[in-house]
Amino acid sequence: MLSLAEVTAYLAEQDLNFEFAGDKTVVVSLPGTNKQFVNVAMTLGDSVFKIESFVARNPDENHEVVYRWILEQNRKLLVINYCLDHLGDIYLSGVLPMETLNLDQIDQLLGVMLQTSDNSFNVLLELGFKSAIEREWAWRTSKGMDLANLKAFAHLFTNPEEN
């Protein structure tokens, strides 16, 4: 059975940043594209391996649309799925038996967690925080401030007839 020492040695070999969060849990920080980084917690239990990553906080609006979207995404995913915590925050989570776990699976799971979290981030922001994005855009525009970190949402503010 894979040990936490073997997992952390592998992470170090891959030059990944990680830290311990208890006796059986390691948190890996993966560089994202849409998200600056994606933190992934991996817990190696006695019988199960659990992997989890925060994706987005509880949406401000359009909960039904957001939840429908993540449920539709769950249909496409294997091993990991979207879920909510008691605050309504959105996570990715998965569980595997420890007896079948190997380093190749961990590598694949980290890739899937990164890709899924990173690719869904802007979609979830647009669905669940559109009003906040619009307010931020208007405020920054009125002050002549930089809009670089809002560029993914420029299509919300562009007149389609201008394109």
TAGI-V845663 format. One record per run of one state. SS is the DSSP state (H for helix, E for strand, L for the rest). FROM is the first residue (numbers start at 1). LEN is the number of residues. Records with the same first field share a line. If there is no record, write none. Layout:
BEGIN
SS = FROM-LEN + FROM-LEN
END
This chain:
BEGIN
L = 1-3 + 14-3 + 21-4 + 32-5 + 45-3 + 57-6 + 75-5 + 85-5 + 101-2 + 129-1 + 144-4 + 157-3 + 163-1
H = 4-10 + 63-12 + 98-3 + 103-26 + 130-14 + 148-9 + 160-3
E = 17-4 + 25-7 + 37-8 + 48-9 + 80-5 + 90-8
END
